Amino acid sequence: MSPRDRFAVGSDNPMARFEDVVVQSIGGELLVYDVETDKAHHLNEPVALIWKASNGKRSLAEIADEVSG
């Protein structure tokens, strides 16, 4: 299964992938290392908030409300 197959594309309740990733918090930002693809991703603070909120239970609208303050 590819990493993209794990995301519910088009879902109203997006879910970030937490398997096979190493996450390091740096201030309000995140460094996410994908063990499967051997790639690192730097998430700035707004994107880190979205990623953390994408737990499969919150809707896009709820995430937008949470991130916008």
C-alpha positions in Angstrom: 0.0 0.0 0.0 1.4 3.4 -1.0 1.5 6.2 1.5 -1.2 8.1 -0.5 -3.5 5.1 -0.3 -3.8 5.6 3.5 -5.5 9.0 3.1 -9.2 9.3 2.7 -9.2 11.6 -0.3 -12.4 13.5 -0.5 -13.3 12.6 3.0 -15.1 15.2 5.1 -13.1 14.0 8.1 -9.5 14.0 7.0 -7.0 11.8 9.0 -3.3 12.4 9.1 -1.1 9.4 8.9 0.7 8.5 12.1 2.1 5.1 11.1 5.7 4.8 9.9 6.4 8.5 10.6 8.7 10.2 13.2 7.4 13.5 14.4 9.6 16.1 16.1 8.1 19.3 17.5 10.2 22.5 17.0 8.4 25.4 18.6 5.0 25.5 17.0 6.3 23.8 13.9 6.8 20.1 13.1 9.4 18.0 11.3 7.7 14.8 10.0 10.0 12.1 8.7 8.3 9.4 6.6 10.1 6.1 7.3 8.5 4.4 4.3 9.5 7.0 1.7 12.7 8.2 3.4 11.5 11.8 3.1 11.3 14.6 5.7 8.7 17.3 5.6 8.8 20.6 7.5 5.3 21.8 8.6 5.0 25.5 9.5 2.8 26.4 12.5 -0.5 26.7 10.6 0.0 23.5 8.7 1.2 21.7 11.9 -2.1 22.7 13.6 -4.1 21.3 10.6 -2.1 18.1 10.6 -2.5 17.6 14.4 -6.3 18.3 14.1 -6.7 15.8 11.2 -7.7 12.8 13.4 -10.5 11.4 11.3 -13.1 12.6 13.8 -13.1 16.3 13.0 -14.8 17.7 9.9 -13.0 20.1 7.5 -15.3 22.8 8.9 -14.3 22.0 12.5 -10.6 22.0 11.6 -11.0 25.3 9.8 -12.7 26.8 12.9 -10.1 25.5 15.2 -7.1 26.7 13.1 -8.6 30.1 12.5 -8.9 30.8 16.2 
